[in-house]
Each structure stands twice: as structure tokens, then as C-alpha cells.
């Protein structure tokens, strides 16, 4: 299991320090939540702060867009060369076109599904993706409780992935901890995003290691 701590739960007064700490603690990716205050009610970080995160990080960035104008934000963050840029299928009218655009920058495209969105909604896009991110909380805020229905949803997506595009990774974001990571792994999940669990743990290294099962 790969671990991508979400900097949404970091101490923004000591952001560079926290990013360096999770990288030194053995994380696999640095998850960056970008929210525009429209698609979700919260407003988070822009390119200046994400650029600072990129400079502090020694692990690849995993940028999760929770925005209305996906193309604008893809163009904004592409120069930072993250490993992944993911966008919500619920907001994008032309997902195939956007997938191609992300890939044209040398970045791996990913699609995000909200808790209510079935995996079948992206069946005909799955062959073009490098990752699918399943939300296990409602997007917009950190520290929420894990939504259990993501487990059968991951199982369904895993079956589709193995049939259509075995190289596509499955990521889960929201309420992840050592209490549910084994269930996620058994459901076929490859990457977990953990914010509060990692950043509020007495030892970031221990928290990350407990998820890398």
C-alpha cells in the first residue's frame, strides 16, 4: 500500500517543515488538495503555495482538483510537474479531452468519484486513466469520518480495472487510518490518502508505516 499524506492537515505556518517531515518519514506521494470555494465550500491553496510545497517535497506531488474550471487549474499547475492531477467526473463536461490534455504535459491523469458516484460512470474512460480516486468522505474538509460504502465500491472498481486497464491504480481519500487500511487493501486499493491520521499522530513515521501494509 502506498501512502499519500494530505497537506490539508499540515501546519500551514510551518508548511515546508511538515512537507519535509512526511517525505523523510517515508511517504510515497504528497497529496495536495486544491479547492476553489465553488465546487466545494472550502477555499484552499493556489500555485504559489503549491510551488512552495513542490520545492520542499522530495516525493512526487499528487494534486487533487476540487474545482469548477478544471482546464484552467490544470494549466495553472502543470508547470510544477506533479506525478498525478486528478479531477472530479461530476464537474467535467469533457473528461476525455481533459485526460488527453493532462497527459500532453507528461502528467498522469486521474479521475475522482464522490461517495455517491458509481464506478460504472467512468467505464469508458478507464482505459485512458493512470489512477481513479474514490472519495471516502464528502469532499471539501479534512477530519471527516470514513464512509464504509467505499469498500464495496472499491471492489467493483477493482473488477473493472482488472478487466479493462490493470495498470490503473486505485486511490482512496478520507478518514483513512490503521483501523480500515487492511479492508481497503483487501478491496484492491493501491494508494491511501491520510491527512489528520498522519499529521496529528505523535510520530508521522509510525503513522505512515502503519498504513504501508
C-alpha positions in Angstrom: 0.0 0.0 0.0 1.3 3.4 -1.0 0.7 6.4 1.3 0.0 9.9 0.2 -0.4 12.3 3.3 -2.7 15.2 2.6 -1.1 18.6 3.3 -4.6 19.9 4.0 -4.0 18.7 7.6 -0.5 20.2 7.9 0.5 23.2 9.9 0.4 25.9 7.3 2.6 28.2 9.5 5.3 25.5 9.1 4.4 24.0 5.8 7.8 23.4 4.4 8.9 21.7 7.6 5.8 19.4 7.6 6.3 18.5 4.0 9.9 17.7 4.6 9.0 15.6 7.6 6.5 13.4 5.8 8.9 12.8 3.0 11.7 11.9 5.4 9.2 9.7 7.3 8.8 7.5 4.2 5.6 8.7 2.4 5.2 7.7 -1.3 3.4 10.8 -2.6 2.5 14.2 -1.3 -1.3 14.8 -1.7 -2.3 18.4 -2.4 -6.0 19.4 -2.2 -6.9 22.3 -4.3 -10.4 23.8 -3.6 -12.0 26.8 -5.3 -14.8 27.7 -2.9 -17.3 26.8 -5.6 -17.3 23.1 -6.4 -16.8 22.6 -2.6 -17.5 25.3 0.0 -13.9 25.4 1.2 -11.1 27.5 -0.3 -7.5 26.2 -0.1 -4.3 26.8 -1.9 -3.1 28.3 -5.2 0.0 27.9 -7.3 2.3 30.0 -5.1 1.8 27.7 -2.1 1.8 24.5 -4.2 5.1 25.7 -5.7 6.5 26.0 -2.2 5.3 22.5 -1.4 7.0 21.2 -4.6 10.3 22.8 -3.6 10.1 21.3 -0.1 9.0 17.8 -1.2 11.4 15.1 -2.1 8.5 12.8 -3.2 6.1 13.3 -6.2 3.1 15.5 -5.9 -0.5 14.1 -6.2 -2.7 17.1 -7.0 -6.4 16.7 -6.4 -8.6 19.3 -8.0 -11.9 20.1 -6.3 -12.8 23.0 -8.7 -15.3 24.1 -11.3 -12.9 25.2 -14.1 -10.7 22.1 -14.4 -8.9 23.1 -17.6 -7.8 26.5 -16.1 -6.4 24.8 -13.0 -4.7 22.0 -15.0 -2.9 24.7 -17.0 -2.0 26.5 -13.7 -0.4 23.6 -12.0 1.1 21.7 -15.0 4.4 23.6 -14.9 5.0 22.2 -11.4 5.2 18.7 -13.0 3.2 16.7 -10.4 3.0 12.9 -10.8 -0.8 13.0 -10.9 -3.5 15.5 -11.5 -7.0 14.3 -10.6 -10.3 15.9 -11.4 -13.9 15.2 -10.4 -16.0 13.5 -13.0 -19.1 15.2 -11.5 -17.8 18.6 -12.7 -16.2 17.9 -16.0 -18.3 18.1 -19.3 -15.5 16.8 -21.5 -13.4 14.4 -19.4 -11.8 12.5 -22.3 -10.4 15.8 -23.7 -9.1 16.8 -20.3 -7.4 13.5 -19.8 -5.6 14.0 -23.1 -4.6 17.5 -22.0 -3.2 16.3 -18.7 -1.2 13.6 -20.4 0.1 16.0 -23.0 2.0 17.7 -20.2 3.7 14.5 -19.2 1.5 14.2 -16.1 -0.6 11.1 -15.2 -4.3 11.8 -15.4 -6.7 10.6 -12.7 -10.5 10.9 -12.1 -12.1 11.4 -8.7 -15.5 9.9 -7.8 -17.6 11.4 -5.0 -19.2 9.0 -2.5 -22.4 8.8 -4.4 -20.9 8.3 -7.9 -20.8 4.7 -9.2 -17.6 3.3 -10.8 -19.6 2.4 -13.9 -19.8 6.2 -14.7 -16.2 6.0 -15.9 -16.2 2.6 -17.5 -15.5 4.0 -21.0 -12.7 6.3 -19.6 -10.9 3.7 -17.5 -8.6 2.6 -20.3 -7.2 6.2 -20.6 -6.5 6.7 -16.9 -3.5 6.1 -14.7 -5.5 6.3 -11.4 -9.0 6.5 -10.0 -9.5 8.3 -6.7 -12.5 7.2 -4.6 -13.7 9.7 -2.0 -14.5 8.0 1.3 -15.7 11.3 2.7 -17.7 14.2 1.2 -15.0 16.5 -0.4 -14.2 19.9 1.0 -12.9 19.4 4.5 -10.4 17.4 6.4 -11.1 15.3 9.6 -14.3 13.6 8.4 -15.4 10.1 9.3 -14.8 7.2 6.9 -17.8 6.2 4.7 -17.9 2.4 4.8 -19.6 2.0 1.4 -16.3 2.8 -0.3 -15.3 -0.8 0.4 -17.9 -2.5 -2.0 -17.4 0.4 -4.4 -13.6 -0.3 -4.5 -14.3 -4.0 -5.1 -16.5 -3.1 -8.1 -13.9 -0.7 -9.4 -11.1 -3.3 -8.9 -13.0 -5.8 -11.0 -13.5 -3.2 -13.8 -9.8 -2.1 -13.5 -8.5 -5.7 -13.8 -10.7 -6.3 -16.9 -10.1 -3.0 -18.7 -6.8 -1.5 -17.5 -4.8 -3.5 -15.0 -2.2 -0.7 -14.8 -4.6 1.9 -13.5 -4.2 2.4 -9.7 -7.0 2.8 -7.2 -6.6 5.5 -4.5 -8.9 6.2 -1.5 -9.2 9.6 0.3 -10.9 10.4 3.5 -11.0 9.1 7.1 -8.2 6.5 6.4 -6.4 5.1 9.4 -4.8 1.9 10.7 -8.4 0.8 11.6 -9.6 0.5 8.0 -6.5 0.2 5.8 -6.5 -3.6 5.7 -10.1 -3.6 4.4 -9.1 -1.2 1.7 -6.1 -3.3 0.7 -8.3 -6.4 0.5 -10.7 -4.5 -1.7 -7.9 -3.8 -4.2 -6.9 -0.3 -3.2 -3.2 0.7 -4.1 -2.9 4.1 -2.5 -4.4 5.7 0.6 -4.6 9.4 1.3 -4.4 10.2 5.0 -4.4 13.7 6.4 -5.4 14.0 10.1 -4.2 10.5 10.9 -0.6 11.3 9.8 -0.3 14.9 10.8 -1.9 14.5 14.2 -0.1 11.3 15.1 2.7 11.7 17.7 5.1 10.1 15.1 4.5 10.8 11.4 6.9 7.9 10.5 4.9 5.4 12.7 1.6 6.6 11.2 2.9 6.2 7.6 4.4 2.8 8.3 1.2 1.6 9.9 -0.6 2.2 6.5 2.1 0.7 4.3 0.8 -2.8 4.9 
